[in-house]
Amino acid sequence: MSTEKFDVVVIGAGLGGLSSAAYLAKAGKKVLVLEHHAVPGGYAHEFRRGKYRFEVALHALDGAAPGGWAYPALKELGVLDAVPFKRMDPFYTAKLPKHEINAHADIVEYEAELVKNFPHERKGIHALIADLLETFWQVRRFGAEGEAGIRPPMEEMPVEYPKMLAAMSMSWDEYMNQFIQDAELKAVFSTLWGYYGLPPEKLNAAAFIFPWGSYHFSGAYFPQGGSIAISRAIESTLKQHGGEIRYRQTVNRIEVKDGRAAAVETEKGLRVEADVIISNANAPDTFLKFIGREHLPVDYAQKIEEAKPSISNLVIYLGLDCDLRKEGWNHHEVFWSDGYNISEDFEASIKGDFEKTGIGLTYYDLTDPGCAPEGGSILNILSLADWNSDNQWGTGGNLENYSDNPQYNEIKNAAADALITRVEKLIPNLRKHIKYMEVGTPITNWRYSRNTGGAIYGSEQSVDNMYFNRLQAKTPIKNLFLSGAWTFAGGMSAALMSGREVSRMVVGYLDNTEVILTTAPSEQSSVSSEQLPVISEQLSENSKQSPNPQLPITNIQLPTLKAVGSNRELNLNTLGKPAVLLFHTQETAEAAAAVNASLRAQDNYKSCDSLFIANIVDLHSVPKLFRGFAEKAMKESYGKAAASLANGIKAEDYVFILPDWDGSATKAFGLKDTNKTAGVAVLNTGGNIIGTHQNRDLISQAMQLLAGIK
């Protein structure tokens, strides 16, 4: 097995992995991308039959215009210099039994068409769109302020971004119910639900609202040359900056040593060592196949197993020998349903009942001229479809040479025939014009993307599995990061944003700019004795509150707290040794870390046997939606602190990060507003409070209190 060495190795050349690699190459890192397919892009690619060029997956790209959220990535990675984009107007047409409504590029014109069709819901339509756009602007502001480093602390977010957080916590159906009641209007307005893979009562409201706002405010665009043009442009940028990409290299193992991802291995016998690994592969394979449960925290492995893959799809790719415009077909995209019950459409997709599913029709010649020869057309017919339908499409789970399986082909062809028969109600005599036809199933999606269950949106975008509750880019393995739909969200613009975001995290990691919450003795101390006076001076400048009165020795009942990482439950009254408790929030964590570092630098306090130190993190103001995110951040801090320990020191005996979810522990010690100033409490061996302080010189006062313990 040959071994090579890179700064960063990226698994998978989907847009998330490809864009992160290009950014890192631009940042001067030595980057290698390993891709199991023969082309870049993941779902963002094409295939050809004769003179026909078929787009695999893209219908419309949102956020591509100046001010759009995908625009920075497209610009910075050279895509806009290489690829022209065409804005679609209308974006799509919704065809239902009693309505045919165009989603105009002008959102006011679209709103007017909705009011024209549903005049009794005029006020509700106005209120819905106004609130939706305000919600969209809050999430844009959230992103921009985070990038600029001016985002408010977590506990202030409900005031700063109330509509964004509310949308993240409810279903799309619940959101609509605040404004409109007409069931047919709800179905029309929810036309794009198929882009996100769940019906309104199951779909996270924000998962619908954010891209809806992006499409309707920044525009819906299509790249000339198809989505592969985006992929090739990013690939070119990667190579221009010294990055490499190797195709037909299927990763089958991530080697983990001492809690770090040390190398990746491929089926062809290539071994690549790297300082950082980014996986754009699906999360279940990344962790449960490439790594193994034995290297993961139990709760994280459980979260991976419980992350339900999104739905897949059935796509019929048709190369026609006629010009559909001359047949009167002038729509880029049509969403068509026989009724107004989206839940029934979804259930039909799950059951494989293609006589009843909703249908999407995409005619590419209008937005991408040249994809078909003169006098021809390309039409894609799409329906959502489930991986498990008909016993996994007749394969029974045996995917080896599945395309030669007669039962698979029978089921696939019957499904395609059912959809074409239905579409002929809209486009008569469609069959006789078919020159080329290919049918893609959920198993086809798996074959080329390796996504579990043929998922097209990563894990499903349900109320409880989005944003801060979704898998994050950072993982329990400190130098392993995730990109793509399994962490960010489904969709190509989301994948580009994911790559941009994770590349920044990786640069920060490689450049060692991250702050470790708990400092402990290490082979190379992160805070030297020479630095301690400087830290103390900084704390004195930054902390202006008056000291709390020193408490007399008191014996009160203190709470029991559960430590992050080790899951040990600690009764603060029965520690059996002197203890220093550092009270803080995310905003004041650095001050607490400085106190910890100063104490552990003293010879008589180096050992955990001589002094117990714990960080008590006040989280009572953290919105419920963010609690999973906060817990993950604390686990990351635990992992970093554990990794910094000298040989022979056990993290579970030395590193204590104690979440104070309801603020009761902080309150019990009489401390206030730890978001502005960290606090310290000292206990004696008997668990009695010697004193507390919350002022501008925590280090020296903690020392004085400890010195007074007999």
C-alpha positions as CSV (number, residue, x, y, z in Angstrom):
1,M,0.0,0.0,0.0
2,S,1.5,3.3,-1.1
3,T,1.4,6.3,1.3
4,E,1.3,10.0,0.5
5,K,1.0,13.1,2.8
6,F,-1.2,16.2,2.4
7,D,-2.3,19.0,4.6
8,V,-5.9,18.2,3.8
9,V,-7.6,15.3,2.2
10,V,-11.2,15.6,1.0
11,I,-13.4,12.6,0.6
12,G,-15.9,13.2,-2.3
13,A,-16.0,15.8,-5.0
14,G,-19.6,16.8,-4.6
15,L,-20.0,20.6,-4.5
16,G,-19.5,20.7,-0.7
17,G,-16.2,18.8,-0.8
18,L,-15.0,20.4,-4.1
19,S,-15.6,24.0,-2.9
20,S,-14.0,23.4,0.5
21,A,-10.9,22.0,-1.3
22,A,-10.7,24.9,-3.7
23,Y,-10.9,27.4,-0.8
24,L,-8.2,25.6,1.1
25,A,-6.0,25.4,-2.0
26,K,-6.4,29.2,-2.4
27,A,-5.4,29.5,1.3
28,G,-2.1,27.8,0.4
29,K,-2.9,24.4,1.8
30,K,-1.7,21.2,0.1
31,V,-5.1,19.5,-0.8
32,L,-6.1,16.2,-2.3
33,V,-9.7,15.3,-3.3
34,L,-10.6,11.6,-3.7
35,E,-13.7,10.9,-5.7
36,H,-15.1,7.4,-6.5
37,H,-16.8,8.6,-9.7
38,A,-15.1,9.7,-13.0
39,V,-16.4,13.3,-12.8
40,P,-16.7,16.1,-10.2
41,G,-19.8,17.5,-8.7
42,G,-21.8,14.7,-7.1
43,Y,-25.3,15.4,-8.2
44,A,-24.0,18.5,-10.1
45,H,-23.0,16.7,-13.3
46,E,-24.3,15.5,-16.7
47,F,-24.4,12.5,-19.0
48,R,-24.7,12.4,-22.8
49,R,-26.5,10.3,-25.4
50,G,-25.7,11.1,-29.0
51,K,-26.0,14.9,-29.3
52,Y,-28.2,15.2,-26.2
53,R,-26.7,16.5,-23.0
54,F,-28.7,15.6,-19.9
55,E,-28.7,17.6,-16.7
56,V,-28.7,15.1,-13.8
57,A,-30.3,17.0,-11.0
58,L,-30.3,20.8,-11.0
59,H,-33.7,22.6,-11.7
60,A,-32.8,26.1,-10.5
61,L,-30.0,27.6,-8.4
62,D,-30.9,30.1,-5.7
63,G,-28.7,32.9,-4.3
64,A,-26.6,33.3,-7.4
65,A,-27.1,37.1,-7.9
66,P,-25.2,39.8,-6.0
67,G,-26.6,39.9,-2.5
68,G,-27.5,36.2,-2.7
69,W,-26.0,33.7,-0.2
70,A,-24.4,31.5,-2.9
71,Y,-22.9,34.6,-4.7
72,P,-19.7,34.9,-2.6
73,A,-18.7,31.3,-3.3
74,L,-19.5,31.5,-7.0
75,K,-17.5,34.7,-7.2
76,E,-14.5,33.7,-5.0
77,L,-14.2,30.3,-6.7
78,G,-14.1,31.7,-10.2
79,V,-17.5,30.3,-11.3
80,L,-19.0,33.6,-12.4
81,D,-16.0,34.3,-14.6
82,A,-16.4,31.0,-16.4
83,V,-20.1,30.3,-16.5
84,P,-23.0,32.6,-17.7
85,F,-26.2,32.3,-15.6
86,K,-29.7,32.9,-16.9
87,R,-32.5,34.1,-14.6
88,M,-35.8,32.3,-15.0
89,D,-39.1,34.2,-15.3
90,P,-41.4,32.6,-14.3
91,F,-39.5,30.4,-12.0
92,Y,-42.0,27.6,-12.2
93,T,-45.7,26.9,-13.0
94,A,-48.0,25.1,-10.6
95,K,-50.7,23.0,-12.3
96,L,-53.4,21.7,-10.1
97,P,-57.0,20.7,-10.9
98,K,-58.5,24.2,-10.5
99,H,-55.4,26.4,-10.7
100,E,-52.5,27.2,-13.0
101,I,-50.3,29.8,-11.3
102,N,-46.9,31.2,-12.4
103,A,-44.3,32.0,-9.8
104,H,-43.1,35.2,-11.4
105,A,-39.6,36.5,-10.8
106,D,-41.1,39.7,-9.5
107,I,-42.4,38.7,-6.0
108,V,-45.0,41.4,-6.0
109,E,-46.4,40.1,-9.3
110,Y,-46.5,36.6,-7.9
111,E,-48.3,37.9,-4.8
112,A,-50.8,39.6,-7.0
113,E,-51.5,36.4,-8.9
114,L,-52.1,34.5,-5.6
115,V,-54.5,37.2,-4.5
116,K,-56.3,37.0,-7.9
117,N,-56.9,33.3,-7.4
118,F,-57.7,33.4,-3.7
119,P,-59.2,36.9,-3.1
120,H,-60.8,35.8,0.2
121,E,-57.2,35.2,1.6
122,R,-55.9,38.6,0.5
123,K,-54.8,39.8,3.9
124,G,-53.4,36.4,4.8
125,I,-51.3,36.3,1.6
126,H,-49.9,39.7,2.3
127,A,-49.1,38.9,5.9
128,L,-47.6,35.5,5.0
129,I,-45.2,36.9,2.4
130,A,-44.3,39.9,4.5
131,D,-43.4,37.7,7.5
132,L,-41.6,35.1,5.3
133,L,-39.4,37.8,3.9
134,E,-38.7,39.3,7.3
135,T,-37.7,35.8,8.5
136,F,-35.5,35.4,5.5
137,W,-33.8,38.7,6.2
138,Q,-33.1,37.7,9.8
139,V,-31.3,34.5,8.7
140,R,-29.3,36.6,6.2
141,R,-28.4,39.0,9.0
142,F,-27.5,36.1,11.3
143,G,-25.0,34.8,8.7
144,A,-23.6,38.2,7.8
145,E,-23.1,39.2,11.5
146,G,-21.5,35.9,12.2
147,E,-19.1,36.3,9.4
148,A,-18.2,39.8,10.5
149,G,-17.7,38.7,14.1
150,I,-20.5,40.9,15.5
151,R,-23.2,38.4,16.2
152,P,-24.7,38.9,19.6
153,P,-24.2,36.2,22.4
154,M,-26.5,33.2,22.4
155,E,-28.8,34.4,25.1
156,E,-29.6,37.6,23.1
157,M,-30.5,35.8,19.9
158,P,-34.2,35.4,20.7
159,V,-34.5,39.2,20.8
160,E,-32.3,39.7,17.7
161,Y,-33.6,36.9,15.5
162,P,-37.0,36.0,16.9
163,K,-38.7,35.0,13.6
164,M,-35.7,32.9,12.4
165,L,-35.6,30.9,15.6
166,A,-39.4,30.5,15.7
167,A,-39.3,29.1,12.1
168,M,-36.6,26.7,13.0
169,S,-38.7,25.3,15.7
170,M,-42.0,24.6,13.9
171,S,-43.3,22.8,10.8
172,W,-44.1,24.5,7.5
173,D,-47.7,23.7,8.0
174,E,-47.7,25.3,11.5
175,Y,-46.1,28.4,10.0
176,M,-48.7,28.8,7.2
177,N,-51.5,28.3,9.7
178,Q,-50.6,31.6,11.3
179,F,-51.6,33.5,8.2
180,I,-53.8,31.4,5.8
181,Q,-56.5,28.8,6.1
182,D,-57.5,27.8,2.6
183,A,-56.2,24.2,2.0
184,E,-55.9,24.8,-1.8
185,L,-53.9,28.0,-1.3
186,K,-51.6,26.1,1.1
187,A,-51.0,23.5,-1.5
188,V,-50.3,26.1,-4.2
189,F,-48.0,28.1,-1.9
190,S,-46.2,24.9,-0.9
191,T,-45.4,23.9,-4.5
192,L,-41.7,23.7,-3.8
193,W,-42.1,21.2,-1.0
194,G,-40.6,18.5,-3.3
195,Y,-37.3,20.5,-3.4
196,Y,-37.0,19.7,0.4
197,G,-38.4,16.2,0.5
198,L,-41.2,16.2,3.2
199,P,-44.8,17.3,3.3
200,P,-45.7,20.5,5.1
201,E,-46.7,18.9,8.4
202,K,-43.2,17.2,8.7
203,L,-41.0,19.7,7.0
204,N,-39.0,22.2,9.1
205,A,-40.5,25.6,8.3
206,A,-37.1,27.3,8.0
207,A,-36.0,24.6,5.5
208,F,-38.8,25.9,3.2
209,I,-38.6,29.6,4.1
210,F,-34.9,30.2,3.7
211,P,-34.5,29.0,0.1
212,W,-38.0,30.3,-0.8
213,G,-36.9,33.7,0.2
214,S,-33.6,33.2,-1.7
215,Y,-35.3,32.1,-4.9
216,H,-37.9,34.8,-4.9
217,F,-35.8,37.7,-3.7
218,S,-32.4,36.9,-5.3
219,G,-33.8,35.0,-8.2
220,A,-33.8,31.5,-9.7
221,Y,-30.9,30.9,-12.1
222,F,-29.6,28.2,-14.4
223,P,-26.0,27.9,-15.5
224,Q,-25.3,27.7,-19.2
225,G,-23.8,24.3,-19.8
226,G,-25.6,22.8,-16.8
227,S,-24.5,22.2,-13.2
228,I,-21.4,20.4,-14.5
229,A,-20.2,23.8,-15.7
230,I,-20.1,24.9,-12.0
231,S,-18.3,21.8,-11.0
232,R,-15.7,22.1,-13.7
233,A,-15.1,25.8,-12.9
234,I,-14.4,25.0,-9.2
235,E,-12.2,22.0,-10.2
236,S,-10.2,24.4,-12.4
237,T,-9.8,26.8,-9.5
238,L,-8.6,24.0,-7.3
239,K,-6.0,22.9,-9.8
240,Q,-4.8,26.4,-10.5
241,H,-3.9,26.8,-6.9
242,G,-2.0,23.5,-6.7
243,G,-4.8,21.2,-5.4
244,E,-5.2,17.7,-6.8
245,I,-8.3,15.6,-7.5
246,R,-8.1,11.9,-8.3
247,Y,-11.1,10.0,-9.8
248,R,-12.0,6.4,-9.4
249,Q,-10.6,6.4,-5.9
250,T,-13.2,5.0,-3.5
251,V,-12.4,5.6,0.1
252,N,-13.2,2.6,2.4
253,R,-11.4,3.5,5.6
254,I,-10.5,6.4,7.8
255,E,-7.6,5.4,10.1
256,V,-8.0,6.8,13.6
257,K,-5.1,7.0,16.1
258,D,-5.2,8.5,19.6
259,G,-8.4,10.3,18.8
260,R,-7.3,11.8,15.6
261,A,-8.0,11.0,12.0
262,A,-4.6,10.0,10.8
263,A,-5.1,8.8,7.2
264,V,-7.6,7.6,4.6
265,E,-7.4,4.4,2.5
266,T,-9.0,3.6,-0.8
267,E,-10.1,0.4,-2.4
268,K,-7.2,0.6,-4.8
269,G,-4.6,0.5,-2.0
270,L,-3.8,4.2,-1.7
271,R,-3.1,5.5,1.8
272,V,-3.1,9.3,2.4
273,E,-2.0,10.8,5.6
274,A,-3.3,14.3,6.4
275,D,-3.4,16.9,9.1
276,V,-7.1,17.4,8.4
277,I,-9.7,15.2,6.7
278,I,-13.0,16.6,5.3
279,S,-15.7,14.1,4.5
280,N,-18.2,15.1,1.9
281,A,-19.4,11.5,1.9
282,N,-22.6,10.5,3.6
283,A,-22.5,10.6,7.4
284,P,-23.5,7.0,8.0
285,D,-20.7,5.6,5.8
286,T,-18.2,8.1,7.1
287,F,-18.6,7.2,10.8
288,L,-20.0,3.7,10.9
289,K,-18.1,2.1,7.9
290,F,-15.0,4.2,7.4
291,I,-14.3,4.8,11.1
292,G,-16.3,2.5,13.3
293,R,-18.3,2.9,16.4
294,E,-15.4,2.1,18.7
295,H,-13.8,5.5,17.9
296,L,-17.0,7.5,18.6
297,P,-18.8,8.7,21.7
298,V,-21.9,6.5,22.3
299,D,-24.4,9.3,21.9
300,Y,-22.8,10.6,18.7
301,A,-22.9,7.1,17.1
302,Q,-26.5,6.9,18.2
303,K,-27.2,10.2,16.5
304,I,-25.7,9.0,13.3
305,E,-27.8,5.8,13.3
306,E,-30.9,7.8,14.0
307,A,-30.3,10.3,11.2
308,K,-33.0,9.1,8.8
309,P,-32.0,9.6,5.1
310,S,-34.1,11.9,3.1
311,I,-36.4,10.6,0.4
312,S,-34.9,9.8,-3.1
313,N,-36.5,10.2,-6.5
314,L,-37.3,8.6,-9.8
315,V,-36.2,10.6,-12.9
316,I,-37.0,9.8,-16.5
317,Y,-34.5,11.5,-18.9
318,L,-36.0,12.0,-22.3
319,G,-34.2,13.1,-25.5
320,L,-37.0,14.1,-27.9
321,D,-36.9,14.5,-31.7
322,C,-39.3,17.5,-31.6
323,D,-39.1,21.1,-30.4
324,L,-41.5,21.3,-27.5
325,R,-41.9,25.0,-28.0
326,K,-43.5,24.4,-31.4
327,E,-45.8,22.0,-29.5
328,G,-46.9,24.9,-27.3
329,W,-44.8,24.0,-24.3
330,N,-43.2,27.1,-22.9
331,H,-42.4,26.2,-19.3
332,H,-39.0,25.6,-17.9
333,E,-40.5,23.8,-14.9
334,V,-44.0,22.6,-14.1
335,F,-45.2,21.0,-10.9
336,W,-48.3,19.0,-11.5
337,S,-50.6,17.2,-9.1
338,D,-54.0,15.6,-9.5
339,G,-55.1,17.0,-6.1
340,Y,-54.4,19.4,-3.3
341,N,-53.3,17.0,-0.6
342,I,-49.5,17.0,-0.4
343,S,-49.5,14.4,2.3
344,E,-51.2,12.0,-0.1
345,D,-48.7,12.8,-2.8
346,F,-45.9,12.0,-0.4
347,E,-47.4,8.7,0.8
348,A,-47.9,7.7,-2.8
349,S,-44.2,8.3,-3.4
350,I,-43.3,6.2,-0.3
351,K,-45.5,3.3,-1.5
352,G,-44.3,3.5,-5.1
353,D,-47.8,4.3,-6.4
354,F,-46.7,6.4,-9.5
355,E,-50.3,6.6,-10.7
356,K,-50.9,9.1,-7.9
357,T,-47.6,10.9,-7.1
358,G,-46.9,14.5,-7.8
359,I,-44.9,15.1,-10.9
360,G,-42.2,17.6,-11.9
361,L,-41.4,18.4,-15.5
362,T,-38.3,20.3,-16.5
363,Y,-37.8,21.4,-20.1
364,Y,-34.1,22.4,-20.2
365,D,-33.9,24.0,-23.7
366,L,-35.5,27.2,-22.5
367,T,-32.8,27.9,-19.9
368,D,-29.8,26.0,-21.4
369,P,-29.9,26.3,-25.2
370,G,-27.7,23.8,-26.9
371,C,-28.5,20.9,-24.6
372,A,-30.4,19.2,-27.4
373,P,-29.6,19.3,-31.2
374,E,-31.6,21.6,-33.4
375,G,-35.2,20.4,-33.7
376,G,-34.9,18.3,-30.5
377,S,-35.6,18.8,-26.8
378,I,-34.7,17.5,-23.4
379,L,-37.5,16.8,-20.9
380,N,-37.0,15.3,-17.5
381,I,-39.9,13.8,-15.6
382,L,-39.5,13.5,-11.9
383,S,-41.3,12.0,-9.0
384,L,-40.1,11.5,-5.4
385,A,-39.5,7.9,-4.6
386,D,-38.5,5.7,-1.7
387,W,-35.5,3.5,-1.4
388,N,-37.5,0.7,0.2
389,S,-40.3,0.6,-2.3
390,D,-41.1,-2.9,-3.7
391,N,-38.5,-4.6,-1.6
392,Q,-35.8,-2.1,-2.6
393,W,-36.9,-2.0,-6.2
394,G,-36.9,-5.8,-6.6
395,T,-33.3,-6.2,-5.4
396,G,-34.0,-7.4,-1.9
397,G,-31.0,-5.4,-0.9
398,N,-28.6,-7.3,-3.2
399,L,-27.1,-4.4,-5.2
400,E,-24.4,-6.3,-7.0
401,N,-25.1,-6.1,-10.7
402,Y,-28.6,-4.8,-9.8
403,S,-29.0,-3.3,-13.3
404,D,-29.1,-6.9,-14.7
405,N,-31.8,-8.0,-12.3
406,P,-35.0,-8.7,-14.3
407,Q,-37.3,-7.8,-11.4
408,Y,-35.5,-4.5,-10.8
409,N,-35.9,-3.6,-14.5
410,E,-39.5,-4.6,-14.6
411,I,-40.4,-2.4,-11.6
412,K,-38.3,0.5,-12.9
413,N,-39.8,0.3,-16.4
414,A,-43.4,0.0,-15.0
415,A,-42.9,3.1,-12.9
416,A,-41.5,5.1,-15.9
417,D,-44.4,3.9,-18.1
418,A,-46.9,5.1,-15.5
419,L,-45.4,8.6,-15.3
420,I,-45.1,9.0,-19.1
421,T,-48.8,7.9,-19.6
422,R,-49.8,10.6,-17.1
423,V,-47.6,13.3,-18.7
424,E,-49.2,12.6,-22.1
425,K,-52.3,14.3,-20.7
426,L,-50.3,17.5,-20.8
427,I,-48.1,16.7,-23.8
428,P,-50.0,14.4,-26.2
429,N,-48.1,11.8,-28.2
430,L,-45.0,12.2,-26.1
431,R,-43.9,8.6,-26.5
432,K,-43.6,8.7,-30.3
433,H,-41.1,11.5,-30.0
434,I,-38.7,9.7,-27.6
435,K,-35.3,9.2,-29.2
436,Y,-33.3,8.5,-26.0
437,M,-34.6,7.5,-22.6
438,E,-32.8,6.7,-19.4
439,V,-34.5,6.0,-16.0
440,G,-32.8,6.9,-12.7
441,T,-34.0,5.3,-9.5
442,P,-33.0,5.6,-5.9
443,I,-30.5,2.8,-6.5
444,T,-29.1,4.8,-9.4
445,N,-28.6,7.7,-7.0
446,W,-26.8,5.4,-4.6
447,R,-24.6,4.0,-7.3
448,Y,-23.2,7.3,-8.4
449,S,-23.3,9.4,-5.2
450,R,-23.0,6.6,-2.5
451,N,-25.7,8.4,-0.5
452,T,-27.4,6.0,1.9
453,G,-30.8,5.2,0.7
454,G,-30.2,7.1,-2.5
455,A,-30.9,10.2,-0.4
456,I,-31.1,13.5,-2.4
457,Y,-31.1,15.9,0.5
458,G,-28.8,14.2,3.0
459,S,-30.7,13.3,6.2
460,E,-34.4,14.3,6.1
461,Q,-35.2,18.0,6.8
462,S,-37.7,17.5,9.5
463,V,-38.6,19.8,12.3
464,D,-36.2,18.1,14.7
465,N,-33.3,17.5,12.3
466,M,-32.3,20.9,10.9
467,Y,-29.9,23.6,11.7
468,F,-28.5,23.5,15.2
469,N,-30.0,20.0,15.7
470,R,-28.4,18.6,12.5
471,L,-25.0,17.1,12.4
472,Q,-22.4,19.9,12.5
473,A,-19.3,20.4,10.4
474,K,-17.1,19.8,13.5
475,T,-17.1,16.2,14.8
476,P,-15.9,14.4,18.0
477,I,-12.7,13.6,16.1
478,K,-11.0,16.9,16.3
479,N,-9.3,17.0,12.9
480,L,-12.3,15.4,11.0
481,F,-14.8,17.8,9.5
482,L,-18.0,17.3,7.5
483,S,-19.3,19.2,4.5
484,G,-22.4,18.8,2.3
485,A,-26.1,17.9,2.7
486,W,-25.7,15.7,5.7
487,T,-24.6,18.6,7.8
488,F,-25.7,21.9,6.2
489,A,-28.9,21.2,4.2
490,G,-29.9,19.8,0.8
491,G,-29.4,21.7,-2.4
492,M,-26.6,22.9,-4.5
493,S,-26.3,26.5,-3.1
494,A,-26.4,25.0,0.4
495,A,-23.5,22.7,-0.6
496,L,-21.4,25.6,-1.8
497,M,-22.1,27.5,1.4
498,S,-21.2,24.4,3.4
499,G,-17.8,24.1,1.6
500,R,-17.1,27.8,2.2
501,E,-17.9,27.5,5.9
502,V,-16.0,24.3,6.6
503,S,-12.9,25.6,4.8
504,R,-12.8,28.5,7.3
505,M,-13.0,26.1,10.2
506,V,-10.2,24.1,8.8
507,V,-7.9,27.1,8.3
508,G,-8.6,28.1,11.9
509,Y,-7.8,24.6,13.1
510,L,-4.6,24.4,11.0
511,D,-3.5,27.8,12.0
512,N,-4.1,27.0,15.7
513,T,-6.5,29.9,16.4
514,E,-9.0,27.9,18.4
515,V,-9.4,28.5,22.2
516,I,-9.4,25.5,24.5
517,L,-11.9,26.0,27.3
518,T,-10.0,24.0,30.0
519,T,-6.3,24.2,30.2
520,A,-4.4,21.2,31.7
521,P,-0.8,20.1,32.0
522,S,0.4,19.0,28.6
523,E,3.6,18.0,26.9
524,Q,3.8,21.7,25.7
525,S,1.8,24.0,27.9
526,S,-0.6,26.2,25.9
527,V,-0.1,29.1,28.5
528,S,3.4,29.8,29.7
529,S,4.2,31.4,33.1
530,E,5.5,34.5,31.2
531,Q,2.0,34.9,29.6
532,L,0.1,34.8,32.9
533,P,0.7,38.4,34.0
534,V,-0.4,39.6,30.6
535,I,-3.6,37.5,30.8
536,S,-4.2,38.9,34.3
537,E,-3.8,42.5,33.0
538,Q,-6.2,41.8,30.2
539,L,-8.8,40.4,32.7
540,S,-8.3,43.5,34.8
541,E,-9.0,45.8,31.8
542,N,-12.0,43.8,30.7
543,S,-13.7,43.2,34.0
544,K,-15.0,46.3,35.7
545,Q,-17.5,45.0,38.2
546,S,-17.0,45.4,41.9
547,P,-16.1,42.3,43.8
548,N,-18.8,40.3,45.6
549,P,-18.4,40.4,49.4
550,Q,-16.3,37.4,50.4
551,L,-18.7,34.9,51.9
552,P,-18.0,33.4,55.3
553,I,-17.5,29.6,55.4
554,T,-20.9,28.2,54.7
555,N,-22.4,24.7,54.5
556,I,-25.3,24.7,52.1
557,Q,-26.8,22.0,50.0
558,L,-25.2,22.4,46.5
559,P,-26.6,21.0,43.3
560,T,-25.4,17.8,41.6
561,L,-24.1,18.4,38.0
562,K,-23.3,16.0,35.2
563,A,-20.0,16.4,33.5
564,V,-19.8,16.7,29.7
565,G,-17.6,14.0,28.1
566,S,-17.2,11.6,31.1
567,N,-20.9,11.8,32.1
568,R,-19.9,11.7,35.7
569,E,-22.4,13.1,38.2
570,L,-20.7,15.3,40.8
571,N,-22.1,16.4,44.1
572,L,-20.3,19.6,44.9
573,N,-20.6,19.0,48.6
574,T,-18.8,15.7,48.6
575,L,-15.7,16.2,46.4
576,G,-13.3,15.4,49.2
577,K,-10.7,17.9,48.2
578,P,-10.3,21.7,47.8
579,A,-12.2,22.9,44.7
580,V,-12.2,25.9,42.5
581,L,-15.4,26.4,40.5
582,L,-15.2,28.7,37.5
583,F,-18.5,30.2,36.5
584,H,-18.9,31.6,33.0
585,T,-20.8,31.6,29.7
586,Q,-19.5,31.2,26.1
587,E,-18.7,34.9,26.2
588,T,-16.5,34.7,29.3
589,A,-14.9,31.3,28.7
590,E,-11.5,32.7,27.9
591,A,-11.3,34.5,31.3
592,A,-12.2,31.2,33.0
593,A,-9.6,29.4,31.0
594,A,-6.9,31.9,32.1
595,V,-7.7,31.3,35.8
596,N,-7.5,27.5,35.2
597,A,-4.2,27.9,33.4
598,S,-2.7,30.0,36.2
599,L,-3.7,27.6,38.9
600,R,-2.5,24.5,37.1
601,A,0.9,26.3,36.5
602,Q,1.5,26.3,40.3
603,D,3.5,23.3,41.4
604,N,1.2,22.6,44.4
605,Y,-1.9,22.6,42.2
606,K,-0.8,20.6,39.2
607,S,-2.3,17.4,40.4
608,C,-6.0,16.6,40.3
609,D,-5.5,14.9,43.6
610,S,-4.5,18.2,45.3
611,L,-7.1,20.5,43.6
612,F,-10.4,19.9,41.8
613,I,-11.1,22.5,39.1
614,A,-14.4,22.6,37.2
615,N,-16.0,25.0,34.6
616,I,-19.6,25.6,35.4
617,V,-21.2,26.9,32.2
618,D,-24.3,29.1,32.8
619,L,-26.8,28.1,30.1
620,H,-30.1,29.2,31.5
621,S,-30.5,32.0,28.9
622,V,-29.7,29.7,25.9
623,P,-32.7,29.2,23.8
624,K,-34.0,25.6,23.7
625,L,-33.2,25.3,20.0
626,F,-29.5,26.0,20.7
627,R,-29.1,23.6,23.5
628,G,-27.9,20.7,21.3
629,F,-25.5,23.1,19.7
630,A,-24.2,24.3,23.1
631,E,-23.8,20.7,24.3
632,K,-21.8,19.9,21.2
633,A,-19.5,22.9,21.7
634,M,-18.8,21.8,25.3
635,K,-18.0,18.3,24.1
636,E,-15.6,19.7,21.6
637,S,-13.9,21.7,24.4
638,Y,-13.7,18.5,26.5
639,G,-12.1,16.7,23.6
640,K,-9.5,19.4,23.0
641,A,-8.7,19.6,26.7
642,A,-8.4,15.9,26.9
643,A,-6.1,15.8,23.9
644,S,-3.8,18.4,25.6
645,L,-3.2,16.3,28.7
646,A,0.2,14.8,29.4
647,N,0.7,11.1,29.2
648,G,-0.8,9.2,32.2
649,I,-3.4,11.8,33.1
650,K,-7.0,10.6,32.5
651,A,-9.4,13.2,31.2
652,E,-12.3,11.9,33.2
653,D,-10.3,12.7,36.4
654,Y,-9.0,16.1,35.3
655,V,-11.3,17.8,32.8
656,F,-14.7,18.9,34.2
657,I,-17.1,21.0,32.2
658,L,-20.5,21.1,34.0
659,P,-23.5,22.5,32.1
660,D,-25.7,24.6,34.4
661,W,-28.8,24.4,32.2
662,D,-31.3,26.2,34.5
663,G,-28.8,28.5,36.2
664,S,-29.4,27.0,39.6
665,A,-25.8,26.3,40.4
666,T,-24.7,29.8,39.5
667,K,-27.6,31.3,41.5
668,A,-26.7,29.1,44.5
669,F,-23.3,30.8,44.7
670,G,-24.8,34.3,44.5
671,L,-23.2,35.1,41.1
672,K,-24.9,37.3,38.6
673,D,-24.5,38.1,34.9
674,T,-21.6,35.7,34.2
675,N,-22.0,36.6,30.5
676,K,-20.2,39.9,31.3
677,T,-17.8,38.8,34.0
678,A,-16.7,35.3,35.0
679,G,-16.9,34.3,38.6
680,V,-14.9,32.0,40.9
681,A,-15.9,30.0,44.0
682,V,-13.6,28.1,46.3
683,L,-14.7,25.1,48.4
684,N,-12.7,23.5,51.2
685,T,-12.2,19.7,51.6
686,G,-15.5,19.4,53.4
687,G,-17.5,21.0,50.6
688,N,-18.0,24.3,52.4
689,I,-17.9,27.6,50.5
690,I,-14.8,29.6,51.5
691,G,-15.6,32.5,49.2
692,T,-16.8,33.7,45.8
693,H,-15.5,36.5,43.7
694,Q,-16.6,38.1,40.4
695,N,-14.3,41.0,39.7
696,R,-11.3,42.2,37.8
697,D,-8.7,40.1,39.4
698,L,-10.0,36.5,39.6
699,I,-6.6,34.9,39.5
700,S,-5.1,36.5,42.5
701,Q,-8.3,36.2,44.6
702,A,-8.6,32.5,43.8
703,M,-5.0,32.1,45.0
704,Q,-5.7,34.0,48.2
705,L,-8.8,31.9,49.0
706,L,-6.9,28.7,48.4
707,A,-4.1,29.8,50.6
708,G,-6.5,30.3,53.4
709,I,-7.7,26.7,53.4
710,K,-6.3,24.9,56.5
